[in-house]
Amino acid sequence: MNYIVPLQIGARDVAFPFLNNFSFWMTTGGAVLVMISLFIGEFSTTGWLAYPPLSGIEHSPSVGMDYYIWALQVAGVGTTLSGINLIVTIVKMRAPGMGMMKMPIFTWTSLCTNTLIVASFPVLTAVLALLTLDRYVGTNFFTNDLGGNPMMYVNLIWIWGHPEVYILILPLFGVFSEIVSTYSGKRLFGYASMVYATVVITILSYLVWLHHFFTMARAPVSIPSSALHHDHFDPDRRQALQLAVHYVSRPDPLRCSHDVDNWLHGDFRHRRYDRRDAGHPVGRLCPAQ
């Protein structure tokens, strides 16, 4: 993204080159900490979400949990800074005459991805900081002792964890669409609707983390204490959440159908690529729908 996006929008570099370098080494440093923990310490045995109290000092006293927290903390800060850098680059450094609806589709998916990063990764930074305080300082943010609440951790970690799924997949949607459009020799079919679909996915993906609670015995901490039991969860609110979960996947078939149309109606007669080359990304996208 940091290399391709400036080329696509006609910028000489990202908006903040030093910040780009700093965020790269922060993210790399987090990955190095994970690798070090596999050889020197013991990596976390609490799963990728590190639910308390299992991740507390009483149940996970090994250094592996510490490596996990600090690796994610360092990499998360680097990712947030990179997201800010790319958003500013796309919004402020486009070539003259390139409006928002003239940007390549990969640039659009990059913009939506980095918007999700800036919205969700600071939450991860905060929740890991609170978890660190619980482990080392003796606070009780995420335990039942002294008024703490484990459900607060579940809320915060999934506010980050669910958008993370779309942070990973949205850039690939843009890559596959660019490949199909280039190989077929056609302008991307339904460009505007694909942009709107990507924006809708971005917005809804940040609102549906509560579907991870449907199998839990308690409602989110935002629900009044009188309605904490799942049997008393407000039916209207539950229905709204279920509809949001359902509709977050509705734009995907639209985007996939446009890629298929480009593939089927492309002009491959005088090109180096044939229809099979463009069919590979289509074949990877459509089964997921």
Buried (B, 14 or more C-beta within 10 A) or exposed (E): BBEBBBEBBEBEEBBBEEBBEBBBEBBEBBEBBBEEBEEEBBBBBBEEBBBBBBBBBEEBEBBBBBBBBBBBBBBBBBBBBBBBBBBBBBEEBBEEEBEEEEBBBBBBBBBBBBBBBBBBBBBBBEBBEBBBBBBEEEBBBBBEEEEBBBBBBBBBBBBBBBBBEBBEBBBBBBBBBBBBBBBBBBEBBBBEBBBBBBBBBBEBBBBBBBBBBEEEEBBBBEBEEEEBEBEEBEEEBBEEBBEBBEEBBEBBEBBBBBBBBBBEEBEBEEBEBEBEBBBBBBEEBBEEE
